[in-house]
Amino acid sequence: MERIIKFMFDSIGSYLSIRKIANTLTSMGHKITPNTVERYINALLDSLIIYDVSRFDIHGKEQLGSLKKILHC
């Protein structure tokens, strides 16, 4: 879980996907599946260490349905 947290905090401001996190960590030599990454992220969200933020279209003044950002406190 520590590697996921470090990766997410190092990627603040970037759009992340569960698959991108898993692929990046695997390419760094830490074999992890997308399902495991998703479970850890859900645990972090439940513990309020991080939270997700919906994208907002300022021109259309509405929330966008895809590419949520995940932020830390």
N, CA, C, O and CB atoms as a CASP TS submission, in Angstrom:
PFRMAT TS
TARGET T0000
AUTHOR 0000-0000-0000
METHOD Language model
MODEL 1
PARENT N/A
ATOM      1  N   MET     1       0.826  -1.183   0.000  1.00  0.00           N
ATOM      2  CA  MET     1       0.000   0.000   0.000  1.00  0.00           C
ATOM      3  C   MET     1       0.874   1.252   0.000  1.00  0.00           C
ATOM      4  O   MET     1       0.508   2.266  -0.595  1.00  0.00           O
ATOM      5  CB  MET     1      -0.941  -0.005   1.205  1.00  0.00           C
ATOM      6  N   GLU     2       2.012   1.184   0.657  1.00  0.00           N
ATOM      7  CA  GLU     2       2.898   2.346   0.743  1.00  0.00           C
ATOM      8  C   GLU     2       3.356   2.803  -0.641  1.00  0.00           C
ATOM      9  O   GLU     2       3.435   4.004  -0.899  1.00  0.00           O
ATOM     10  CB  GLU     2       4.113   2.022   1.613  1.00  0.00           C
ATOM     11  N   ARG     3       3.660   1.852  -1.536  1.00  0.00           N
ATOM     12  CA  ARG     3       4.099   2.216  -2.883  1.00  0.00           C
ATOM     13  C   ARG     3       2.976   2.910  -3.654  1.00  0.00           C
ATOM     14  O   ARG     3       3.228   3.843  -4.416  1.00  0.00           O
ATOM     15  CB  ARG     3       4.575   0.968  -3.645  1.00  0.00           C
ATOM     16  N   ILE     4       1.753   2.459  -3.459  1.00  0.00           N
ATOM     17  CA  ILE     4       0.613   3.086  -4.126  1.00  0.00           C
ATOM     18  C   ILE     4       0.433   4.510  -3.626  1.00  0.00           C
ATOM     19  O   ILE     4       0.219   5.427  -4.418  1.00  0.00           O
ATOM     20  CB  ILE     4      -0.673   2.269  -3.895  1.00  0.00           C
ATOM     21  N   ILE     5       0.518   4.697  -2.324  1.00  0.00           N
ATOM     22  CA  ILE     5       0.366   6.042  -1.752  1.00  0.00           C
ATOM     23  C   ILE     5       1.468   6.960  -2.280  1.00  0.00           C
ATOM     24  O   ILE     5       1.186   8.084  -2.695  1.00  0.00           O
ATOM     25  CB  ILE     5       0.403   5.990  -0.197  1.00  0.00           C
ATOM     26  N   LYS     6       2.710   6.499  -2.269  1.00  0.00           N
ATOM     27  CA  LYS     6       3.812   7.326  -2.766  1.00  0.00           C
ATOM     28  C   LYS     6       3.611   7.683  -4.236  1.00  0.00           C
ATOM     29  O   LYS     6       3.822   8.828  -4.636  1.00  0.00           O
ATOM     30  CB  LYS     6       5.151   6.603  -2.579  1.00  0.00           C
ATOM     31  N   PHE     7       3.204   6.699  -5.037  1.00  0.00           N
ATOM     32  CA  PHE     7       2.984   6.954  -6.456  1.00  0.00           C
ATOM     33  C   PHE     7       1.880   7.990  -6.651  1.00  0.00           C
ATOM     34  O   PHE     7       2.023   8.902  -7.465  1.00  0.00           O
ATOM     35  CB  PHE     7       2.628   5.652  -7.187  1.00  0.00           C
ATOM     36  N   MET     8       0.792   7.856  -5.916  1.00  0.00           N
ATOM     37  CA  MET     8      -0.324   8.786  -6.057  1.00  0.00           C
ATOM     38  C   MET     8       0.084  10.193  -5.620  1.00  0.00           C
ATOM     39  O   MET     8      -0.253  11.171  -6.288  1.00  0.00           O
ATOM     40  CB  MET     8      -1.530   8.302  -5.237  1.00  0.00           C
ATOM     41  N   PHE     9       0.796  10.300  -4.519  1.00  0.00           N
ATOM     42  CA  PHE     9       1.213  11.616  -4.035  1.00  0.00           C
ATOM     43  C   PHE     9       2.231  12.258  -4.985  1.00  0.00           C
ATOM     44  O   PHE     9       2.257  13.480  -5.133  1.00  0.00           O
ATOM     45  CB  PHE     9       1.809  11.499  -2.621  1.00  0.00           C
ATOM     46  N   ASP    10       3.065  11.438  -5.625  1.00  0.00           N
ATOM     47  CA  ASP    10       4.015  11.960  -6.604  1.00  0.00           C
ATOM     48  C   ASP    10       3.327  12.385  -7.898  1.00  0.00           C
ATOM     49  O   ASP    10       3.903  13.119  -8.701  1.00  0.00           O
ATOM     50  CB  ASP    10       5.079  10.918  -6.905  1.00  0.00           C
ATOM     51  N   SER    11       2.091  11.920  -8.096  1.00  0.00           N
ATOM     52  CA  SER    11       1.365  12.203  -9.340  1.00  0.00           C
ATOM     53  C   SER    11       0.228  13.203  -9.137  1.00  0.00           C
ATOM     54  O   SER    11      -0.709  13.239  -9.934  1.00  0.00           O
ATOM     55  CB  SER    11       0.809  10.912  -9.921  1.00  0.00           C
ATOM     56  N   ILE    12       0.295  14.001  -8.099  1.00  0.00           N
ATOM     57  CA  ILE    12      -0.759  14.977  -7.819  1.00  0.00           C
ATOM     58  C   ILE    12      -0.895  15.905  -9.025  1.00  0.00           C
ATOM     59  O   ILE    12       0.098  16.391  -9.567  1.00  0.00           O
ATOM     60  CB  ILE    12      -0.448  15.793  -6.516  1.00  0.00           C
ATOM     61  N   GLY    13      -2.125  16.138  -9.428  1.00  0.00           N
ATOM     62  CA  GLY    13      -2.394  16.997 -10.572  1.00  0.00           C
ATOM     63  C   GLY    13      -2.527  16.227 -11.869  1.00  0.00           C
ATOM     64  O   GLY    13      -2.922  16.793 -12.888  1.00  0.00           O
ATOM     65  N   SER    14      -2.202  14.942 -11.845  1.00  0.00           N
ATOM     66  CA  SER    14      -2.328  14.100 -13.035  1.00  0.00           C
ATOM     67  C   SER    14      -3.551  13.212 -12.892  1.00  0.00           C
ATOM     68  O   SER    14      -3.940  12.831 -11.788  1.00  0.00           O
ATOM     69  CB  SER    14      -1.052  13.244 -13.255  1.00  0.00           C
ATOM     70  N   TYR    15      -4.144  12.891 -14.028  1.00  0.00           N
ATOM     71  CA  TYR    15      -5.244  11.942 -14.002  1.00  0.00           C
ATOM     72  C   TYR    15      -4.665  10.541 -13.908  1.00  0.00           C
ATOM     73  O   TYR    15      -3.784  10.168 -14.683  1.00  0.00           O
ATOM     74  CB  TYR    15      -6.150  12.092 -15.256  1.00  0.00           C
ATOM     75  N   LEU    16      -5.160   9.779 -12.968  1.00  0.00           N
ATOM     76  CA  LEU    16      -4.662   8.427 -12.743  1.00  0.00           C
ATOM     77  C   LEU    16      -5.783   7.425 -12.945  1.00  0.00           C
ATOM     78  O   LEU    16      -6.948   7.704 -12.662  1.00  0.00           O
ATOM     79  CB  LEU    16      -4.065   8.290 -11.332  1.00  0.00           C
ATOM     80  N   SER    17      -5.418   6.279 -13.429  1.00  0.00           N
ATOM     81  CA  SER    17      -6.365   5.170 -13.481  1.00  0.00           C
ATOM     82  C   SER    17      -5.762   4.024 -12.680  1.00  0.00           C
ATOM     83  O   SER    17      -4.552   3.966 -12.461  1.00  0.00           O
ATOM     84  CB  SER    17      -6.676   4.735 -14.966  1.00  0.00           C
ATOM     85  N   ILE    18      -6.603   3.141 -12.260  1.00  0.00           N
ATOM     86  CA  ILE    18      -6.143   1.980 -11.497  1.00  0.00           C
ATOM     87  C   ILE    18      -5.164   1.166 -12.332  1.00  0.00           C
ATOM     88  O   ILE    18      -4.137   0.710 -11.830  1.00  0.00           O
ATOM     89  CB  ILE    18      -7.337   1.101 -11.056  1.00  0.00           C
ATOM     90  N   ARG    19      -5.487   0.988 -13.604  1.00  0.00           N
ATOM     91  CA  ARG    19      -4.607   0.218 -14.491  1.00  0.00           C
ATOM     92  C   ARG    19      -3.259   0.915 -14.666  1.00  0.00           C
ATOM     93  O   ARG    19      -2.222   0.253 -14.694  1.00  0.00           O
ATOM     94  CB  ARG    19      -5.276   0.010 -15.863  1.00  0.00           C
ATOM     95  N   LYS    20      -3.263   2.242 -14.785  1.00  0.00           N
ATOM     96  CA  LYS    20      -2.005   2.984 -14.951  1.00  0.00           C
ATOM     97  C   LYS    20      -1.123   2.818 -13.714  1.00  0.00           C
ATOM     98  O   LYS    20       0.089   2.638 -13.839  1.00  0.00           O
ATOM     99  CB  LYS    20      -2.286   4.487 -15.210  1.00  0.00           C
ATOM    100  N   ILE    21      -1.713   2.875 -12.534  1.00  0.00           N
ATOM    101  CA  ILE    21      -0.950   2.693 -11.298  1.00  0.00           C
ATOM    102  C   ILE    21      -0.350   1.288 -11.259  1.00  0.00           C
ATOM    103  O   ILE    21       0.834   1.118 -10.972  1.00  0.00           O
ATOM    104  CB  ILE    21      -1.849   2.934 -10.055  1.00  0.00           C
ATOM    105  N   ALA    22      -1.180   0.283 -11.552  1.00  0.00           N
ATOM    106  CA  ALA    22      -0.707  -1.107 -11.524  1.00  0.00           C
ATOM    107  C   ALA    22       0.399  -1.329 -12.553  1.00  0.00           C
ATOM    108  O   ALA    22       1.411  -1.961 -12.247  1.00  0.00           O
ATOM    109  CB  ALA    22      -1.873  -2.078 -11.785  1.00  0.00           C
ATOM    110  N   ASN    23       0.216  -0.822 -13.757  1.00  0.00           N
ATOM    111  CA  ASN    23       1.230  -1.008 -14.810  1.00  0.00           C
ATOM    112  C   ASN    23       2.540  -0.309 -14.458  1.00  0.00           C
ATOM    113  O   ASN    23       3.618  -0.857 -14.687  1.00  0.00           O
ATOM    114  CB  ASN    23       0.707  -0.479 -16.154  1.00  0.00           C
ATOM    115  N   THR    24       2.452   0.884 -13.910  1.00  0.00           N
ATOM    116  CA  THR    24       3.666   1.623 -13.553  1.00  0.00           C
ATOM    117  C   THR    24       4.424   0.908 -12.447  1.00  0.00           C
ATOM    118  O   THR    24       5.642   0.750 -12.532  1.00  0.00           O
ATOM    119  CB  THR    24       3.320   3.053 -13.116  1.00  0.00           C
ATOM    120  N   LEU    25       3.718   0.476 -11.413  1.00  0.00           N
ATOM    121  CA  LEU    25       4.389  -0.226 -10.317  1.00  0.00           C
ATOM    122  C   LEU    25       4.978  -1.550 -10.788  1.00  0.00           C
ATOM    123  O   LEU    25       6.065  -1.933 -10.357  1.00  0.00           O
ATOM    124  CB  LEU    25       3.413  -0.469  -9.161  1.00  0.00           C
ATOM    125  N   THR    26       4.267  -2.255 -11.674  1.00  0.00           N
ATOM    126  CA  THR    26       4.787  -3.512 -12.212  1.00  0.00           C
ATOM    127  C   THR    26       6.039  -3.254 -13.033  1.00  0.00           C
ATOM    128  O   THR    26       6.995  -4.025 -12.954  1.00  0.00           O
ATOM    129  CB  THR    26       3.724  -4.222 -13.069  1.00  0.00           C
ATOM    130  N   SER    27       6.054  -2.179 -13.826  1.00  0.00           N
ATOM    131  CA  SER    27       7.244  -1.871 -14.631  1.00  0.00           C
ATOM    132  C   SER    27       8.428  -1.480 -13.755  1.00  0.00           C
ATOM    133  O   SER    27       9.576  -1.556 -14.190  1.00  0.00           O
ATOM    134  CB  SER    27       6.940  -0.745 -15.620  1.00  0.00           C
ATOM    135  N   MET    28       8.151  -1.062 -12.523  1.00  0.00           N
ATOM    136  CA  MET    28       9.220  -0.711 -11.577  1.00  0.00           C
ATOM    137  C   MET    28       9.673  -1.930 -10.776  1.00  0.00           C
ATOM    138  O   MET    28      10.510  -1.813  -9.881  1.00  0.00           O
ATOM    139  CB  MET    28       8.746   0.395 -10.621  1.00  0.00           C
ATOM    140  N   GLY    29       9.113  -3.107 -11.102  1.00  0.00           N
ATOM    141  CA  GLY    29       9.538  -4.337 -10.453  1.00  0.00           C
ATOM    142  C   GLY    29       8.682  -4.768  -9.280  1.00  0.00           C
ATOM    143  O   GLY    29       9.065  -5.681  -8.549  1.00  0.00           O
ATOM    144  N   HIS    30       7.533  -4.138  -9.080  1.00  0.00           N
ATOM    145  CA  HIS    30       6.625  -4.475  -7.982  1.00  0.00           C
ATOM    146  C   HIS    30       5.342  -5.034  -8.569  1.00  0.00           C
ATOM    147  O   HIS    30       4.404  -4.281  -8.834  1.00  0.00           O
ATOM    148  CB  HIS    30       6.329  -3.233  -7.083  1.00  0.00           C
ATOM    149  N   LYS    31       5.287  -6.342  -8.776  1.00  0.00           N
ATOM    150  CA  LYS    31       4.136  -6.988  -9.405  1.00  0.00           C
ATOM    151  C   LYS    31       2.885  -6.773  -8.565  1.00  0.00           C
ATOM    152  O   LYS    31       2.831  -7.170  -7.401  1.00  0.00           O
ATOM    153  CB  LYS    31       4.396  -8.493  -9.601  1.00  0.00           C
ATOM    154  N   ILE    32       1.871  -6.136  -9.170  1.00  0.00           N
ATOM    155  CA  ILE    32       0.615  -5.870  -8.487  1.00  0.00           C
ATOM    156  C   ILE    32      -0.495  -5.860  -9.535  1.00  0.00           C
ATOM    157  O   ILE    32      -0.296  -5.377 -10.649  1.00  0.00           O
ATOM    158  CB  ILE    32       0.668  -4.515  -7.697  1.00  0.00           C
ATOM    159  N   THR    33      -1.644  -6.384  -9.181  1.00  0.00           N
ATOM    160  CA  THR    33      -2.757  -6.441 -10.122  1.00  0.00           C
ATOM    161  C   THR    33      -3.647  -5.203  -9.965  1.00  0.00           C
ATOM    162  O   THR    33      -3.664  -4.579  -8.904  1.00  0.00           O
ATOM    163  CB  THR    33      -3.581  -7.733  -9.909  1.00  0.00           C
ATOM    164  N   PRO    34      -4.374  -4.855 -11.009  1.00  0.00           N
ATOM    165  CA  PRO    34      -5.328  -3.745 -10.893  1.00  0.00           C
ATOM    166  C   PRO    34      -6.364  -3.970  -9.787  1.00  0.00           C
ATOM    167  O   PRO    34      -6.784  -3.012  -9.139  1.00  0.00           O
ATOM    168  CB  PRO    34      -6.041  -3.537 -12.221  1.00  0.00           C
ATOM    169  N   ASN    35      -6.779  -5.213  -9.564  1.00  0.00           N
ATOM    170  CA  ASN    35      -7.748  -5.503  -8.499  1.00  0.00           C
ATOM    171  C   ASN    35      -7.182  -5.158  -7.130  1.00  0.00           C
ATOM    172  O   ASN    35      -7.894  -4.630  -6.276  1.00  0.00           O
ATOM    173  CB  ASN    35      -8.158  -6.979  -8.534  1.00  0.00           C
ATOM    174  N   THR    36      -5.912  -5.453  -6.921  1.00  0.00           N
ATOM    175  CA  THR    36      -5.268  -5.125  -5.647  1.00  0.00           C
ATOM    176  C   THR    36      -5.152  -3.616  -5.474  1.00  0.00           C
ATOM    177  O   THR    36      -5.411  -3.092  -4.390  1.00  0.00           O
ATOM    178  CB  THR    36      -3.878  -5.776  -5.561  1.00  0.00           C
ATOM    179  N   VAL    37      -4.768  -2.920  -6.531  1.00  0.00           N
ATOM    180  CA  VAL    37      -4.677  -1.458  -6.475  1.00  0.00           C
ATOM    181  C   VAL    37      -6.050  -0.876  -6.132  1.00  0.00           C
ATOM    182  O   VAL    37      -6.153   0.019  -5.294  1.00  0.00           O
ATOM    183  CB  VAL    37      -4.158  -0.879  -7.830  1.00  0.00           C
ATOM    184  N   GLU    38      -7.088  -1.376  -6.768  1.00  0.00           N
ATOM    185  CA  GLU    38      -8.440  -0.881  -6.502  1.00  0.00           C
ATOM    186  C   GLU    38      -8.849  -1.099  -5.041  1.00  0.00           C
ATOM    187  O   GLU    38      -9.452  -0.219  -4.427  1.00  0.00           O
ATOM    188  CB  GLU    38      -9.442  -1.570  -7.431  1.00  0.00           C
ATOM    189  N   ARG    39      -8.525  -2.255  -4.492  1.00  0.00           N
ATOM    190  CA  ARG    39      -8.851  -2.525  -3.082  1.00  0.00           C
ATOM    191  C   ARG    39      -8.115  -1.558  -2.153  1.00  0.00           C
ATOM    192  O   ARG    39      -8.707  -1.038  -1.206  1.00  0.00           O
ATOM    193  CB  ARG    39      -8.492  -3.983  -2.716  1.00  0.00           C
ATOM    194  N   TYR    40      -6.838  -1.316  -2.416  1.00  0.00           N
ATOM    195  CA  TYR    40      -6.074  -0.377  -1.592  1.00  0.00           C
ATOM    196  C   TYR    40      -6.614   1.043  -1.710  1.00  0.00           C
ATOM    197  O   TYR    40      -6.736   1.743  -0.705  1.00  0.00           O
ATOM    198  CB  TYR    40      -4.602  -0.405  -1.988  1.00  0.00           C
ATOM    199  N   ILE    41      -6.937   1.473  -2.921  1.00  0.00           N
ATOM    200  CA  ILE    41      -7.478   2.822  -3.107  1.00  0.00           C
ATOM    201  C   ILE    41      -8.814   2.965  -2.395  1.00  0.00           C
ATOM    202  O   ILE    41      -9.078   3.992  -1.769  1.00  0.00           O
ATOM    203  CB  ILE    41      -7.638   3.142  -4.604  1.00  0.00           C
ATOM    204  N   ASN    42      -9.656   1.947  -2.484  1.00  0.00           N
ATOM    205  CA  ASN    42     -10.939   1.994  -1.773  1.00  0.00           C
ATOM    206  C   ASN    42     -10.733   2.073  -0.262  1.00  0.00           C
ATOM    207  O   ASN    42     -11.473   2.774   0.428  1.00  0.00           O
ATOM    208  CB  ASN    42     -11.788   0.761  -2.122  1.00  0.00           C
ATOM    209  N   ALA    43      -9.738   1.363   0.254  1.00  0.00           N
ATOM    210  CA  ALA    43      -9.436   1.436   1.686  1.00  0.00           C
ATOM    211  C   ALA    43      -8.951   2.834   2.063  1.00  0.00           C
ATOM    212  O   ALA    43      -9.317   3.354   3.117  1.00  0.00           O
ATOM    213  CB  ALA    43      -8.376   0.385   2.071  1.00  0.00           C
ATOM    214  N   LEU    44      -8.131   3.442   1.208  1.00  0.00           N
ATOM    215  CA  LEU    44      -7.656   4.800   1.469  1.00  0.00           C
ATOM    216  C   LEU    44      -8.805   5.814   1.414  1.00  0.00           C
ATOM    217  O   LEU    44      -8.849   6.752   2.210  1.00  0.00           O
ATOM    218  CB  LEU    44      -6.566   5.184   0.457  1.00  0.00           C
ATOM    219  N   LEU    45      -9.721   5.623   0.484  1.00  0.00           N
ATOM    220  CA  LEU    45     -10.893   6.495   0.398  1.00  0.00           C
ATOM    221  C   LEU    45     -11.769   6.334   1.640  1.00  0.00           C
ATOM    222  O   LEU    45     -12.240   7.324   2.199  1.00  0.00           O
ATOM    223  CB  LEU    45     -11.707   6.186  -0.877  1.00  0.00           C
ATOM    224  N   ASP    46     -11.987   5.097   2.070  1.00  0.00           N
ATOM    225  CA  ASP    46     -12.809   4.832   3.261  1.00  0.00           C
ATOM    226  C   ASP    46     -12.186   5.420   4.522  1.00  0.00           C
ATOM    227  O   ASP    46     -12.899   5.835   5.435  1.00  0.00           O
ATOM    228  CB  ASP    46     -13.011   3.328   3.441  1.00  0.00           C
ATOM    229  N   SER    47     -10.852   5.456   4.572  1.00  0.00           N
ATOM    230  CA  SER    47     -10.173   5.983   5.759  1.00  0.00           C
ATOM    231  C   SER    47      -9.993   7.501   5.712  1.00  0.00           C
ATOM    232  O   SER    47      -9.456   8.099   6.645  1.00  0.00           O
ATOM    233  CB  SER    47      -8.822   5.317   5.913  1.00  0.00           C
ATOM    234  N   LEU    48     -10.448   8.120   4.613  1.00  0.00           N
ATOM    235  CA  LEU    48     -10.383   9.574   4.416  1.00  0.00           C
ATOM    236  C   LEU    48      -8.951  10.098   4.298  1.00  0.00           C
ATOM    237  O   LEU    48      -8.706  11.285   4.515  1.00  0.00           O
ATOM    238  CB  LEU    48     -11.080  10.276   5.560  1.00  0.00           C
ATOM    239  N   ILE    49      -8.013   9.228   3.958  1.00  0.00           N
ATOM    240  CA  ILE    49      -6.646   9.664   3.694  1.00  0.00           C
ATOM    241  C   ILE    49      -6.588  10.348   2.328  1.00  0.00           C
ATOM    242  O   ILE    49      -5.859  11.320   2.132  1.00  0.00           O
ATOM    243  CB  ILE    49      -5.659   8.462   3.752  1.00  0.00           C
ATOM    244  N   ILE    50      -7.368   9.821   1.395  1.00  0.00           N
ATOM    245  CA  ILE    50      -7.525  10.448   0.089  1.00  0.00           C
ATOM    246  C   ILE    50      -9.010  10.583  -0.186  1.00  0.00           C
ATOM    247  O   ILE    50      -9.832   9.951   0.478  1.00  0.00           O
ATOM    248  CB  ILE    50      -6.814   9.626  -1.034  1.00  0.00           C
ATOM    249  N   TYR    51      -9.352  11.407  -1.163  1.00  0.00           N
ATOM    250  CA  TYR    51     -10.741  11.518  -1.587  1.00  0.00           C
ATOM    251  C   TYR    51     -10.760  11.811  -3.078  1.00  0.00           C
ATOM    252  O   TYR    51      -9.812  12.371  -3.629  1.00  0.00           O
ATOM    253  CB  TYR    51     -11.495  12.626  -0.785  1.00  0.00           C
ATOM    254  N   ASP    52     -11.863  11.418  -3.727  1.00  0.00           N
ATOM    255  CA  ASP    52     -11.939  11.662  -5.157  1.00  0.00           C
ATOM    256  C   ASP    52     -12.696  12.956  -5.420  1.00  0.00           C
ATOM    257  O   ASP    52     -13.572  13.360  -4.655  1.00  0.00           O
ATOM    258  CB  ASP    52     -12.614  10.481  -5.878  1.00  0.00           C
ATOM    259  N   VAL    53     -12.335  13.578  -6.508  1.00  0.00           N
ATOM    260  CA  VAL    53     -12.917  14.858  -6.891  1.00  0.00           C
ATOM    261  C   VAL    53     -13.424  14.725  -8.319  1.00  0.00           C
ATOM    262  O   VAL    53     -12.688  14.307  -9.212  1.00  0.00           O
ATOM    263  CB  VAL    53     -11.878  16.029  -6.760  1.00  0.00           C
ATOM    264  N   SER    54     -14.681  15.082  -8.528  1.00  0.00           N
ATOM    265  CA  SER    54     -15.230  15.032  -9.871  1.00  0.00           C
ATOM    266  C   SER    54     -14.715  16.206 -10.689  1.00  0.00           C
ATOM    267  O   SER    54     -14.503  17.300 -10.167  1.00  0.00           O
ATOM    268  CB  SER    54     -16.763  15.034  -9.830  1.00  0.00           C
ATOM    269  N   ARG    55     -14.520  15.964 -11.967  1.00  0.00           N
ATOM    270  CA  ARG    55     -14.126  17.044 -12.867  1.00  0.00           C
ATOM    271  C   ARG    55     -15.342  17.915 -13.139  1.00  0.00           C
ATOM    272  O   ARG    55     -16.475  17.434 -13.129  1.00  0.00           O
ATOM    273  CB  ARG    55     -13.532  16.486 -14.197  1.00  0.00           C
ATOM    274  N   PHE    56     -15.108  19.172 -13.378  1.00  0.00           N
ATOM    275  CA  PHE    56     -16.194  20.113 -13.612  1.00  0.00           C
ATOM    276  C   PHE    56     -15.910  20.886 -14.885  1.00  0.00           C
ATOM    277  O   PHE    56     -14.826  21.443 -15.056  1.00  0.00           O
ATOM    278  CB  PHE    56     -16.371  21.073 -12.412  1.00  0.00           C
ATOM    279  N   ASP    57     -16.884  20.917 -15.771  1.00  0.00           N
ATOM    280  CA  ASP    57     -16.765  21.654 -17.025  1.00  0.00           C
ATOM    281  C   ASP    57     -17.188  23.090 -16.774  1.00  0.00           C
ATOM    282  O   ASP    57     -18.377  23.375 -16.628  1.00  0.00           O
ATOM    283  CB  ASP    57     -17.625  21.005 -18.154  1.00  0.00           C
ATOM    284  N   ILE    58     -16.216  23.997 -16.724  1.00  0.00           N
ATOM    285  CA  ILE    58     -16.548  25.381 -16.386  1.00  0.00           C
ATOM    286  C   ILE    58     -17.315  26.077 -17.510  1.00  0.00           C
ATOM    287  O   ILE    58     -18.040  27.041 -17.262  1.00  0.00           O
ATOM    288  CB  ILE    58     -15.278  26.160 -16.071  1.00  0.00           C
ATOM    289  N   HIS    59     -17.161  25.596 -18.733  1.00  0.00           N
ATOM    290  CA  HIS    59     -17.882  26.210 -19.846  1.00  0.00           C
ATOM    291  C   HIS    59     -19.351  25.772 -19.845  1.00  0.00           C
ATOM    292  O   HIS    59     -20.248  26.593 -20.040  1.00  0.00           O
ATOM    293  CB  HIS    59     -17.214  25.842 -21.188  1.00  0.00           C
ATOM    294  N   GLY    60     -19.587  24.486 -19.626  1.00  0.00           N
ATOM    295  CA  GLY    60     -20.952  23.960 -19.609  1.00  0.00           C
ATOM    296  C   GLY    60     -21.578  23.985 -18.229  1.00  0.00           C
ATOM    297  O   GLY    60     -22.761  23.684 -18.069  1.00  0.00           O
ATOM    298  N   LYS    61     -20.785  24.344 -17.234  1.00  0.00           N
ATOM    299  CA  LYS    61     -21.230  24.418 -15.844  1.00  0.00           C
ATOM    300  C   LYS    61     -21.914  23.135 -15.376  1.00  0.00           C
ATOM    301  O   LYS    61     -23.010  23.160 -14.815  1.00  0.00           O
ATOM    302  CB  LYS    61     -22.172  25.586 -15.670  1.00  0.00           C
ATOM    303  N   GLU    62     -21.236  22.017 -15.621  1.00  0.00           N
ATOM    304  CA  GLU    62     -21.754  20.737 -15.149  1.00  0.00           C
ATOM    305  C   GLU    62     -20.598  19.801 -14.845  1.00  0.00           C
ATOM    306  O   GLU    62     -19.477  19.991 -15.314  1.00  0.00           O
ATOM    307  CB  GLU    62     -22.704  20.107 -16.189  1.00  0.00           C
ATOM    308  N   GLN    63     -20.901  18.783 -14.046  1.00  0.00           N
ATOM    309  CA  GLN    63     -19.879  17.793 -13.720  1.00  0.00           C
ATOM    310  C   GLN    63     -19.684  16.871 -14.908  1.00  0.00           C
ATOM    311  O   GLN    63     -20.635  16.511 -15.602  1.00  0.00           O
ATOM    312  CB  GLN    63     -20.266  16.984 -12.456  1.00  0.00           C
ATOM    313  N   LEU    64     -18.442  16.499 -15.128  1.00  0.00           N
ATOM    314  CA  LEU    64     -18.127  15.529 -16.181  1.00  0.00           C
ATOM    315  C   LEU    64     -18.166  14.146 -15.579  1.00  0.00           C
ATOM    316  O   LEU    64     -17.795  13.960 -14.420  1.00  0.00           O
ATOM    317  CB  LEU    64     -16.738  15.813 -16.828  1.00  0.00           C
ATOM    318  N   GLY    65     -18.606  13.182 -16.345  1.00  0.00           N
ATOM    319  CA  GLY    65     -18.809  11.837 -15.822  1.00  0.00           C
ATOM    320  C   GLY    65     -17.580  10.960 -15.763  1.00  0.00           C
ATOM    321  O   GLY    65     -17.627   9.889 -15.157  1.00  0.00           O
ATOM    322  N   SER    66     -16.480  11.374 -16.370  1.00  0.00           N
ATOM    323  CA  SER    66     -15.318  10.496 -16.410  1.00  0.00           C
ATOM    324  C   SER    66     -14.076  11.181 -15.866  1.00  0.00           C
ATOM    325  O   SER    66     -14.062  12.386 -15.618  1.00  0.00           O
ATOM    326  CB  SER    66     -15.066  10.023 -17.827  1.00  0.00           C
ATOM    327  N   LEU    67     -13.045  10.387 -15.691  1.00  0.00           N
ATOM    328  CA  LEU    67     -11.729  10.847 -15.277  1.00  0.00           C
ATOM    329  C   LEU    67     -11.758  11.637 -13.963  1.00  0.00           C
ATOM    330  O   LEU    67     -11.380  12.807 -13.918  1.00  0.00           O
ATOM    331  CB  LEU    67     -11.128  11.696 -16.366  1.00  0.00           C
ATOM    332  N   LYS    68     -12.210  10.979 -12.908  1.00  0.00           N
ATOM    333  CA  LYS    68     -12.167  11.597 -11.590  1.00  0.00           C
ATOM    334  C   LYS    68     -10.714  11.737 -11.147  1.00  0.00           C
ATOM    335  O   LYS    68      -9.853  10.950 -11.540  1.00  0.00           O
ATOM    336  CB  LYS    68     -12.981  10.769 -10.561  1.00  0.00           C
ATOM    337  N   LYS    69     -10.461  12.728 -10.341  1.00  0.00           N
ATOM    338  CA  LYS    69      -9.148  12.883  -9.729  1.00  0.00           C
ATOM    339  C   LYS    69      -9.240  12.348  -8.308  1.00  0.00           C
ATOM    340  O   LYS    69     -10.296  12.405  -7.677  1.00  0.00           O
ATOM    341  CB  LYS    69      -8.673  14.379  -9.748  1.00  0.00           C
ATOM    342  N   ILE    70      -8.146  11.838  -7.823  1.00  0.00           N
ATOM    343  CA  ILE    70      -8.075  11.377  -6.445  1.00  0.00           C
ATOM    344  C   ILE    70      -7.052  12.244  -5.746  1.00  0.00           C
ATOM    345  O   ILE    70      -5.906  12.339  -6.183  1.00  0.00           O
ATOM    346  CB  ILE    70      -7.704   9.855  -6.351  1.00  0.00           C
ATOM    347  N   LEU    71      -7.459  12.869  -4.672  1.00  0.00           N
ATOM    348  CA  LEU    71      -6.593  13.791  -3.933  1.00  0.00           C
ATOM    349  C   LEU    71      -6.310  13.263  -2.549  1.00  0.00           C
ATOM    350  O   LEU    71      -7.019  12.388  -2.053  1.00  0.00           O
ATOM    351  CB  LEU    71      -7.225  15.177  -3.842  1.00  0.00           C
ATOM    352  N   HIS    72      -5.276  13.789  -1.924  1.00  0.00           N
ATOM    353  CA  HIS    72      -4.978  13.429  -0.553  1.00  0.00           C
ATOM    354  C   HIS    72      -5.262  14.619   0.346  1.00  0.00           C
ATOM    355  O   HIS    72      -5.305  15.762  -0.110  1.00  0.00           O
ATOM    356  CB  HIS    72      -3.516  12.964  -0.407  1.00  0.00           C
ATOM    357  N   CYS    73      -5.455  14.340   1.616  1.00  0.00           N
ATOM    358  CA  CYS    73      -5.745  15.404   2.586  1.00  0.00           C
ATOM    359  C   CYS    73      -4.486  16.110   2.989  1.00  0.00           C
ATOM    360  O   CYS    73      -4.530  17.037   3.799  1.00  0.00           O
ATOM    361  CB  CYS    73      -6.442  14.848   3.818  1.00  0.00           C
TER
END
